Amino acid sequence: MFTPDSQTPVSTYGYTGDRTAIRDAIIGRAERNAAMIRQFADGGEPVVQRMLPCAHGIGPDRDAR
């Protein structure tokens, strides 16, 4: 698991806020993107079907796939 410390890249930009919030936002975005990939692939979109492996292992249903 990621453990924020003073050497994380966000400190390079002078960010002094809650690094956990950034981590959670990134995880949430990845989960939403993976869900959309699955939704479009399930709908028969051929280009997105080829992207489906990128969504593997991301999101709450990652163990079901």
Rosetta blueprint (number, residue, H / E / L):
1 M L
2 F L
3 T L
4 P L
5 D L
6 S L
7 Q L
8 T L
9 P H
10 V H
11 S H
12 T H
13 Y L
14 G L
15 Y L
16 T L
17 G L
18 D L
19 R H
20 T H
21 A H
22 I H
23 R H
24 D H
25 A H
26 I H
27 I H
28 G H
29 R H
30 A H
31 E H
32 R H
33 N H
34 A H
35 A H
36 M H
37 I H
38 R H
39 Q H
40 F H
41 A H
42 D H
43 G L
44 G L
45 E L
46 P H
47 V H
48 V H
49 Q H
50 R H
51 M H
52 L H
53 P H
54 C H
55 A H
56 H L
57 G L
58 I L
59 G L
60 P L
61 D L
62 R L
63 D L
64 A L
65 R L
